[in-house]
Amino acid sequence: NAGSAITAGDIVDLGDRYGVALGDIAATTGTGIVMTEGIFDLSLGPNETVVIGDKLYLTGVLLTETAASDAYVGTAVEALTTVAATNLLEVRLNAPYTSDGLTVTYTNIGP
């Protein structure tokens, strides 16, 4: 971490994708564990209506449905309507999707 302190649960910009910090990471010289796959409760911005499969993007520290260049975080795995306050939303981090906007789904056939 070359920047400000990171708190457990924060979204971390890794350059080509995003991760979620599993623990606190100290400023400037701290190291820590960041997960880049999985389902996490992340903060959705106010006045958002999300359905399962919607693509989500990072704006500041909150998620939004508004597309932003290089800010794709993942897809919603639950439906949620927020009003004025932010709410936690289950998000599949870095979920792949096709260029036509459809979410890619695949089945685990392994053990």
Backbone as a ProteinNet text record, in pm:
[ID]
protein_1_A
[PRIMARY]
NAGSAITAGDIVDLGDRYGVALGDIAATTGTGIVMTEGIFDLSLGPNETVVIGDKLYLTGVLLTETAASDAYVGTAVEALTTVAATNLLEVRLNAPYTSDGLTVTYTNIGP
[TERTIARY]
84.6	0	88.6	81.5	162.1	81.5	-45.7	-131	-181.3	-305.9	-370.4	-401.1	-426.4	-461.8	-589.1	-596	-711	-773.3	-905.6	-978.8	-1035.5	-1040.7	-1098.9	-1235.8	-1260.1	-1387.6	-1387	-1281.5	-1271.7	-1243.4	-1294.7	-1261.2	-1123.4	-1037.3	-899.8	-878.1	-830.1	-800.7	-666	-666.2	-543.7	-492.7	-546.3	-501.9	-587.4	-582.9	-661.6	-788.7	-810.3	-930.9	-939.4	-1046.4	-1065.5	-1061.5	-1029.4	-1030.1	-1094.7	-1111.9	-1165.8	-1063.2	-1025.3	-927.3	-988.5	-917.9	-967.4	-929.2	-836.6	-795.1	-746	-719.5	-666	-526.2	-495.4	-363.4	-311.1	-194.6	-136.8	-102.3	-98.8	-64.2	81.5	107.9	237.9	323.6	341.4	429.5	358.4	227.7	155	129.5	122.7	85.3	-33.8	-106.9	-222.9	-280.8	-388	-452.7	-573.2	-580.2	-690.7	-748.8	-878.1	-945.7	-994.9	-977.8	-1023	-1138.5	-1182	-1294.8	-1382.2	-1509.7	-1602.2	-1718.7	-1806.1	-1923.9	-1904.2	-1920.9	-1897.3	-2012.9	-2037.7	-2133.2	-2060	-2099	-2033.6	-2136.4	-2091	-2181.3	-2231.3	-2363.1	-2429.6	-2470.3	-2448.7	-2484.6	-2634.1	-2676.3	-2818.3	-2893.7	-3024.1	-3115.2	-3081.1	-3037.3	-3005.5	-3108.8	-3151.5	-3236.8	-3158.2	-3130.4	-3044.4	-3120.6	-3106.7	-3160.7	-3043.7	-3070.3	-2965.8	-2903.5	-2770.7	-2697.5	-2655.4	-2705.3	-2663.9	-2514.6	-2448.9	-2307.6	-2295.8	-2193.9	-2173.5	-2034.2	-2026.9	-1904.2	-1873.2	-1746.7	-1704.5	-1702.2	-1769.4	-1766.5	-1723.9	-1601.1	-1549.4	-1533.2	-1615	-1610.9	-1742.6	-1838.1	-1968.5	-1988.1	-2073.6	-2105.7	-2225.4	-2227.3	-2336.5	-2357.2	-2473.1	-2498.7	-2449	-2405.3	-2358.9	-2221	-2213.2	-2087.7	-1980.2	-1862.1	-1746.9	-1626.8	-1546.1	-1429.4	-1337.3	-1302.1	-1208.2	-1251	-1382.3	-1427.6	-1523.1	-1529.5	-1617.6	-1570.2	-1662.5	-1628.7	-1685.4	-1807.7	-1869.3	-2016.7	-2089.4	-2232.8	-2310.6	-2432.8	-2521.2	-2568.7	-2570	-2624	-2751.9	-2803.7	-2933.4	-2995.9	-3127.1	-3197.2	-3208.9	-3200.6	-3208.2	-3247	-3330.6	-3364.5	-3321.6	-3238.1	-3196.5	-3273.5	-3284.2	-3352.5	-3246.8	-3239.2	-3142.3	-3011.1	-3018.6	-2897.4	-2831.3	-2705.7	-2637	-2672.8	-2672.7	-2702.5	-2597.4	-2581.5	-2490.8	-2562.1	-2489.4	-2542.8	-2446.3	-2497.2	-2410.5	-2366.2	-2233.7	-2174.4	-2076.1	-2085.6	-1984.4	-1870.9	-1760.1	-1645.3	-1583.3	-1556	-1489.1	-1556.3	-1689.6	-1762.1	-1743	-1709.4	-1689.3	-1822	-1815.1	-1933.1	-1888.3	-1979.4	-1945.9	-1953.5	-1895.3	-1893.6	-2032.3	-2129.7	-2266	-2344.1	-2276.1	-2338.3	-2403.6	-2407.4	-2468.9	-2369.8	-2416.7	-2330.6	-2295.9	-2170.5	-2125.8	-2157.1	-2218.4	-2242.1	-2174.9	-2125.3	-2064.7	-2087.9	-2085.8	-2116.7	-1989.5	-1977.3	-1863.1	-1888	-1805.3	-1821.5	-1712.4	-1627.8	-1518.9	-1560	-1464.4	-1494.7	-1521.6
-118.3	0	123.8	199.8	322	446.3	430.5	546.5	551.9	595.5	609.4	473	472.6	348.2	289.7	157.4	85.6	6.8	14.5	-55.5	-185.6	-287.9	-416.3	-393.2	-454.4	-438.6	-331.2	-249.4	-144.1	-204.9	-138.3	-175.9	-118.8	-201.6	-162.1	-165.2	-55.1	-45.4	-112.3	-219.4	-293.7	-265.7	-161.9	-125	-184.6	-317	-380.9	-446.4	-442.6	-495.7	-443.5	-478.7	-436	-555.3	-529.3	-631	-575.8	-661.8	-620.9	-658.8	-561.1	-585	-673.7	-780.8	-871	-825.1	-733.5	-677	-535.9	-464.9	-329.2	-333.7	-233.2	-222.2	-82	-74.4	53.3	139.5	270.2	365.8	351.5	385.1	395	268	198.4	80.7	-47.7	-42.7	-159.4	-262.2	-386.4	-493.7	-567.1	-638.8	-711.5	-800.3	-868.8	-961.5	-894.2	-905.4	-848.5	-959.6	-986	-1087.2	-1022.4	-1091.5	-1038.7	-1119.9	-1223.1	-1303.6	-1335.4	-1355.6	-1392.5	-1296.5	-1321.6	-1237.1	-1161.3	-1028.4	-941	-843.6	-800.4	-693.3	-561.4	-486.8	-359.7	-247.6	-124.7	-10.5	40.9	40.8	93.9	237.1	324.7	465.4	485.2	605.2	634.5	642.4	619.8	632.4	540.4	419.4	319.3	206.3	157.3	39.5	-65.6	-176.9	-279.6	-411.1	-481.2	-616.3	-712.8	-839.1	-940.6	-936.9	-935.6	-935.5	-798.4	-689.6	-555.4	-535.9	-472.1	-438.3	-317.1	-318.5	-210.6	-150.9	-20.7	56	135.2	167.1	241.8	391.1	466.1	611.9	657	702.6	735.6	607.4	591.7	469.2	392.4	440.2	377.1	316.5	216.3	153.6	222.2	219.4	277.1	194	208.9	142.6	226.2	346.5	435.5	391.8	353.9	305.1	412.3	370.9	460.1	385.2	451.9	390.7	330.3	203.9	133.2	128	136.5	133.5	17.5	-81.6	-196.3	-277.8	-304.2	-377.6	-519.6	-536.1	-668.2	-659.4	-768.8	-771.6	-797.8	-746.2	-765	-909.6	-968.1	-1102.5	-1099.4	-979.7	-961.9	-834.1	-822.4	-701.7	-609.1	-478.6	-382	-245.4	-176.2	-37.5	46.8	146.5	235.1	365.6	435.1	563.4	670.6	731.7	839.2	788.2	682.2	632.1	523.7	499.5	390.3	258.2	152	19.2	-78.3	-187.9	-293	-380.7	-418.1	-500.3	-613.9	-735.5	-848.2	-836.5	-838.7	-817.4	-929.7	-985.7	-1082.3	-1000.9	-996.8	-916.2	-963.2	-868.7	-895.1	-1004	-1013.6	-1113	-1084.5	-1186	-1162.2	-1132.8	-1057.7	-1033.6	-1017.7	-1039.6	-1033.8	-891.3	-868.2	-733.9	-684.5	-776.5	-732.3	-698.7	-702.2	-662.2	-773.9	-894.2	-1005.2	-1064.4	-1099.1	-1159.7	-1302.1	-1338	-1473.6	-1560.8	-1674.8	-1769.4	-1900.7	-1968.9	-2098.2	-2185.9	-2316.3	-2413	-2480.4	-2493.1	-2562.3	-2712.5	-2780.8	-2925.9	-3002.8	-2929.7	-2994.2	-3033.4	-3089.5	-3132.2	-3016.1
0	0	0	-106.4	-116.5	-80.5	-44.6	-18.5	124.2	139.3	269.9	330.2	460.9	529.4	469.4	466.8	413.1	527.7	537.8	643.2	588.5	672.8	632.3	570.2	453.9	384.6	278.1	274.1	171.6	35.6	-68.9	-205.8	-236.1	-296.1	-325.9	-476.9	-532.9	-675.8	-701.4	-780.1	-810.1	-951.2	-1013.5	-1146.7	-1256.7	-1272.4	-1378.1	-1326.4	-1195.9	-1133.3	-990.1	-922.1	-783.6	-690.1	-564.8	-461.6	-336.2	-236.5	-107.1	-1.3	81.4	187.7	295.4	331.9	436.2	575.6	584.6	713.2	691.7	799.4	788.3	727.3	644.8	583.3	613.2	676.8	716.3	595	616.5	510.7	468.8	347	280.1	277.1	385.5	383	422.3	448.1	494.7	385.1	426.9	335.7	396	313	362.6	255.1	290.6	198.6	135.3	1.9	-74.3	-161.9	-149.4	-231	-360.2	-472.1	-600.5	-659	-589.4	-632.6	-513.3	-539.6	-434	-426.2	-329.3	-308.4	-178.1	-186	-72.1	-55.2	68.5	95.9	77.4	-25.5	-56.5	-54.9	-32.8	-18	-151.5	-165.7	-284.2	-256.1	-353	-336.3	-321.6	-279.2	-259.4	-391.9	-383.8	-497.9	-613.2	-583.4	-685.5	-677.8	-791.8	-800.2	-876.9	-812.1	-869.6	-875	-987	-998	-1012.4	-989.5	-999.2	-1138.6	-1143.7	-1270.1	-1318.2	-1255.2	-1296.2	-1274.8	-1371.6	-1358.2	-1266	-1179.3	-1083	-1098.6	-1076.5	-1096.4	-970.3	-950.7	-833.4	-861.9	-774.7	-779	-639.8	-625.9	-492.3	-413	-308.1	-227.4	-235	-318.5	-329.8	-467.9	-475.3	-603.1	-667.4	-800	-877.3	-1001.9	-1066.5	-1193.8	-1310.8	-1284.2	-1390	-1437.8	-1564.3	-1620.3	-1613.9	-1576	-1569.9	-1625	-1702.6	-1764.1	-1659.1	-1676.5	-1588.7	-1442.8	-1416	-1277.4	-1250.5	-1340.8	-1321.3	-1201.1	-1107.5	-985.7	-986.9	-1035.8	-1036	-1065.6	-1037.4	-1063.4	-935.2	-933	-817.9	-812.9	-695.1	-678.6	-596.1	-574.5	-509.9	-563.8	-550	-590.7	-469.6	-494.5	-384.7	-438.5	-363.6	-394.3	-275.2	-300.4	-192	-203.3	-93.8	-93.9	-72.6	43	65.2	123	200.2	265.9	182	209.5	140.8	208.3	131.6	183.6	135.6	209	165.2	64	-39.8	-147.7	-172.6	-190.4	-222.6	-367.7	-387.9	-519.4	-548.9	-668.9	-714.4	-774	-703.6	-740.1	-871.4	-961.2	-1088.9	-1171.2	-1162.2	-1240.5	-1388.8	-1468.3	-1611.7	-1681.1	-1787.8	-1870.2	-2014.4	-2105.8	-2247.3	-2298.7	-2415.9	-2473.2	-2510.1	-2525.4	-2556.3	-2430.7	-2313.6	-2188.3	-2110.9	-2165.3	-2094.4	-1995.4	-1877.9	-1777.6	-1818.9	-1802.2	-1831.2	-1710.5	-1733.7	-1625.7	-1661.6	-1562.1	-1586.6	-1465.9	-1488.7	-1385.3	-1337	-1207.3	-1149	-1160.8	-1238.8	-1254	-1181.1	-1111	-1038	-898.8	-822.8	-685.1	-594
[MASK]
+++++++++++++++++++++++++++++++++++++++++++++++++++++++++++++++++++++++++++++++++++++++++++++++++++++++++++++++

